[in-house]
Amino acid sequence: MQAFSSQMQSRAFLSFILPFWPYFIIFIILIQTLKYPHSSPTPFRKHRLPPGPKPWPVIGNLPEMLSSKSAPKWIHQLVKNMNTEIACIKLGNVHVIPVINPTLACEFLKKQDDIFASRPESMSSGLVSRGYKTTVLSPYGEQWKKMKKILNMDLLSPAKHQWLHDKRMEEADNLVRYVYMSQNNNEGGLVNVRIATQHYSGNVIRKIIFNRRYFGEGREDGAPGTEEIEHVDALFTILRYVFAFCVSDYMPCLRALDVDGHKRILKNATRIVNKYHDPIIEQRIKQWKEGTKAETEDWLDVMVSLKDANNKPLLTIQEIKSQITELMLATIDNPSNVVEWALAEMMKQPEILDKATEELDQVVGKDRLVEESDIPKLNYIKACLRESFRLHPSDSFNVPHVAMRDTVVSNYFIPKGSHVLLSRVELGRNPKVWEEPHKFKPERHLRDDGSNVFLIEADLRFITFTTGKRGCPGVVLGTTLLVMLLARLIHGFTWTAPTNQPVELLELETGPFKAHPLVVVAKPRLPNEVYSLSD
Ligand code: HEM
């Protein structure tokens, strides 16, 4: 009876308190705002902010963002509706500045690069970088400078690139073996190109960092084992959520609640990645300490052996662990996404596929497989890759850049702390820049004088590696992976769609990602002995 009456009391209390919940939340938000006031007035305040939707007090345009199916699509639609090429959307206290025009993009990343060289601090980047110990995710400062210098000088230098040649080639051979073996599968030679490309990227970076392809037993046919599938899936989950407009990044007072579930998903994915990486890293550090390892064979060895001015280890274990995860993330998505789309587009326009195959036969011949030394001569292949980057970027936006002080860009006031988002989708498809923007037309990237095509796009008419302080340090490795992947697939095999299943080019509703994996038939096109590959 007493239990019943206390139940009644708590029900009465609940029905009394429920209508006041919204006021309670607004109260917390107001306290939050008082804790984090807007930046103080500066002389730039006479300039207007870029055009944008009217924000609600305190919460800004968060309600509209939350009621949309996809935040990037909502932002792009706003920009389109306002007929502008730069906008300002207020999410909580943060000014988010989407940009779809290359001249403006160059203002941010070239002319005022010094001001826009920071990154946002967020739940996801803090978690993945173990408290900003890495490069991509760390705000501008001493830690970022330390890590970027190590990448440029010790891991990605031309000499180190040369040193790692054989490891990359082993994986390029493994890719061909994997596709070649599909002839023997009981699906009539069907190849899931997404699996082939994602695991090629995963295999190469695992080989470079850990000197191994497999975490577990591995497989004879070069295909990924269960451990590698779990590892690569977890990396892609992190990539999907790392800059995914998490509500609490704009309303820090909601951080403890994990309202959109992003924290739980990211924690789970990083746990999986750490489960594979941490034991290898810990054992290797021990081996170097005990003197049972003395030969430098991979990036992990390099990282463990780096010394500071006092001959002490330059990197802490946390720095090594977080930087390794970040290097995996940085390598894995662009090659797989861009090459899967490129092959799908080329199969849709067979004359393009024929032209690429002709170039390969001319440069490489039919008696051997493509080698890295062929890359400078494969201009049509590189033009196809550029076209795929332009039309099918691996994400809706470039990694955010943060304004380190108030400034003016193109007569608009950009307040300190603004998040600048160069739109990968809308830069590449901007009709003022590109004729027939939705058509896959590699010829537009060939040069009249026949000179070398590069994947770098320094004018930011679309995004590949960008430029400036925050530009990608992995241009050479990235270019090598991309060209080898597409060139080996096209040179080694003829590709046809299975009967009654034509190739389609549908995008997901949420972004520029291919809705369905490309699953097509591969037939070897070179003499059999060319495929007898080293293990
Ligand atoms: C495969 C093709 C690749 C593409 C298309 C690519 C593209 C990019 C882009 C667009 C950025 C952001 C630049 C900006 O903030 O403006 C970036 C940053 C970065 N990339 Fe790459 N990347 C690739 C491969 C790699 C590889 C192989 C590595 C190293 C293993 C790497 C390491 C990094 C790092 C460390 C940063 C952060 C730079 C900084 O914040 O200072 N990337 N990359």
Residues whose N, C-alpha, C, O or C-beta is under 5 A from the ligand:
A	BS01	HEM	T135 V136 L327 A330 T331 N334 P335 V399 T464 F465 T466 T467 K469 R470 G471 C472 P473 G474 L477 G478
